[in-house]
Structures are given as structure tokens and as C-alpha cells.
């Protein structure tokens, strides 16, 4: 059996004084996530791995939080492709920060963080202007 990798994290929008603007950003994010492949058609990012609260109330106060997670067979060997798809998704979303945790059996836990330069990224911004940092914890050898 090949080693398993667990990937999880969240994408945060920014709070707004305008309920209409917040609603528009949530709708766009929902539409973009709905366009992701479903079922067995997705190699790295798929619709089923993302979730968020749709309506204001419990779980959605001011900031939309999109959370995600999936398990893979040794995804660290194709990690650059996973990151490329994730950053392509980020380009299409409204967000202020994102974090991805990669837990691997062989090379430990890695945390990747994206923060937009001005506190918010819009799909109209085109290329990502982010500060990306990663952290690493020790590996697990069995």
C-alpha cells in the first residue's frame, strides 16, 4: 500500500461594511467552486472537497471561510501540480488569506500560507500578488 497524504485548509474572504458586496463575493466564490470537476474527474482539486456556509448566521458572521480537505495517495510527489491548480483556483476567487496543510507519512507536515499584498484579492486582479510562506515539521518514518 502506498503512503497516504492528507491535505486540508481554508480560504478566507475579507469582512465588508457592505452586505451587498459580501453577498456578491460569496456568490462568485460559490459559482467558481461549483465549476470544479466532480466525482472521479478531478485529479487534485474537486468540488466535493470544498465546503462553506452559504447564508449569514451561524458559521458566517462577517468573513466567509471556505474549508477543504482530501486524502491522496502520496500527493507530495506531485505537489507542484497540486499547488499550481490551487493557485489557479485562488486567482478566480475573492480572498484575503489561505492556508494549506499537507500531512505526509514520509516527509512530515508542511504548512503553506498565502496572504494578498493589500489584504484582498479579486478575480479581476489577474496574477496573484501574494506573500507565500511554508513551515515544516519532522517526518514520520515507520
C-alpha positions as CSV (number, residue, x, y, z in Angstrom):
1,X,0.0,0.0,0.0
2,X,1.4,3.4,-1.0
3,X,1.7,6.2,1.6
4,X,-1.3,8.4,2.3
5,X,-1.2,12.2,2.2
6,X,-3.8,14.4,3.9
7,X,-4.4,17.9,2.6
8,X,-6.7,20.4,4.3
9,X,-7.0,24.1,5.0
10,X,-9.2,27.2,4.4
11,X,-9.5,30.2,2.2
12,X,-10.7,33.4,4.0
13,X,-12.6,36.3,2.4
14,X,-12.3,39.8,4.0
15,X,-15.1,41.4,6.1
16,X,-17.0,44.2,4.5
17,X,-19.3,47.1,5.6
18,X,-21.5,46.4,2.6
19,X,-23.8,43.4,2.8
20,X,-24.4,43.6,-0.9
21,X,-20.6,43.4,-1.7
22,X,-20.2,40.5,0.7
23,X,-23.1,38.6,-0.9
24,X,-21.7,39.2,-4.4
25,X,-18.3,37.9,-3.4
26,X,-19.9,34.8,-1.8
27,X,-21.9,34.2,-4.9
28,X,-18.9,34.4,-7.2
29,X,-16.9,32.1,-4.9
30,X,-19.8,29.6,-4.8
31,X,-20.0,29.6,-8.6
32,X,-16.3,29.1,-9.1
33,X,-16.2,26.2,-6.7
34,X,-19.3,24.7,-8.4
35,X,-17.4,24.7,-11.7
36,X,-14.7,22.4,-10.3
37,X,-14.8,18.8,-11.6
38,X,-16.8,16.3,-9.6
39,X,-16.5,12.6,-8.9
40,X,-13.6,10.8,-10.4
41,X,-12.9,13.5,-12.9
42,X,-10.7,15.5,-10.6
43,X,-7.1,14.7,-10.2
44,X,-6.2,17.1,-7.4
45,X,-9.0,19.7,-6.7
46,X,-12.6,18.7,-6.8
47,X,-16.0,20.2,-5.9
48,X,-16.6,17.6,-3.2
49,X,-13.6,18.7,-1.1
50,X,-14.8,22.3,-0.5
51,X,-17.5,23.5,1.8
52,X,-18.7,26.8,3.3
53,X,-21.7,28.4,5.0
54,X,-24.0,29.9,2.3
55,X,-26.2,32.3,4.3
56,X,-25.4,34.8,7.0
57,X,-26.0,33.5,10.5
58,X,-24.3,30.7,12.4
59,X,-20.9,30.0,10.9
60,X,-21.0,33.1,8.6
61,X,-20.7,36.3,10.6
62,X,-18.6,38.8,8.6
63,X,-16.0,36.7,6.9
64,X,-16.7,33.8,4.5
65,X,-14.4,30.8,5.3
66,X,-14.1,28.2,2.6
67,X,-12.7,25.0,4.1
68,X,-11.4,22.0,2.2
69,X,-9.8,18.6,2.7
70,X,-9.0,15.4,1.0
71,X,-6.8,12.3,1.3
72,X,-4.5,11.3,-1.6
73,X,-2.1,8.6,-2.5
74,X,1.4,10.1,-2.0
75,X,0.4,13.5,-3.4
76,X,3.8,15.0,-2.3
77,X,5.4,13.5,-5.4
78,X,3.1,15.7,-7.5
79,X,2.9,18.6,-5.1
80,X,4.0,21.2,-7.6
81,X,1.0,20.3,-9.8
82,X,-1.4,20.4,-6.8
83,X,-0.1,23.9,-5.9
84,X,-0.4,25.0,-9.5
85,X,-4.1,24.0,-9.6
86,X,-4.7,25.6,-6.1
87,X,-3.2,28.9,-7.2
88,X,-5.2,28.8,-10.4
89,X,-8.3,28.5,-8.2
90,X,-7.2,31.3,-6.0
91,X,-6.9,33.6,-9.0
92,X,-10.6,33.1,-9.6
93,X,-11.8,33.7,-6.1
94,X,-12.3,36.6,-3.7
95,X,-10.0,36.1,-0.7
96,X,-7.6,37.7,1.7
97,X,-5.6,34.7,3.0
98,X,-5.4,31.0,2.5
99,X,-3.6,28.2,4.3
100,X,-2.9,24.6,3.2
101,X,-1.7,21.8,5.5
102,X,0.0,18.8,3.9
103,X,0.5,15.8,6.2
104,X,2.6,13.1,4.7
105,X,3.7,9.7,6.2
106,X,7.2,10.0,4.9
107,X,8.2,13.7,5.0
108,X,6.2,15.1,7.8
109,X,3.8,18.1,7.9
110,X,4.1,21.2,5.8
111,X,2.0,24.4,6.1
112,X,1.7,26.8,3.2
113,X,0.2,30.3,3.6
114,X,-0.9,32.9,1.1
115,X,-1.7,36.5,2.0
116,X,-2.7,39.1,-0.5
117,X,-0.5,42.1,-0.6
118,X,-3.3,44.6,0.0
119,X,-5.5,42.4,2.2
120,X,-7.8,41.3,-0.5
121,X,-7.6,39.5,-3.9
122,X,-10.3,39.9,-6.5
123,X,-10.6,37.7,-9.6
124,X,-10.2,40.9,-11.7
125,X,-6.7,41.3,-10.2
126,X,-5.3,38.7,-12.6
127,X,-2.0,37.4,-11.4
128,X,-1.5,36.6,-7.7
129,X,0.4,39.1,-5.7
130,X,1.0,37.2,-2.5
131,X,3.4,36.6,0.2
132,X,3.7,32.8,0.5
133,X,5.4,31.1,3.4
134,X,5.8,27.5,4.3
135,X,6.6,25.7,7.5
136,X,7.8,22.1,8.1
137,X,7.6,19.7,11.0
138,X,9.6,16.5,11.2
139,X,8.9,13.4,9.1
140,X,7.3,10.2,10.3
141,X,9.2,7.1,9.4
142,X,7.7,3.7,10.0
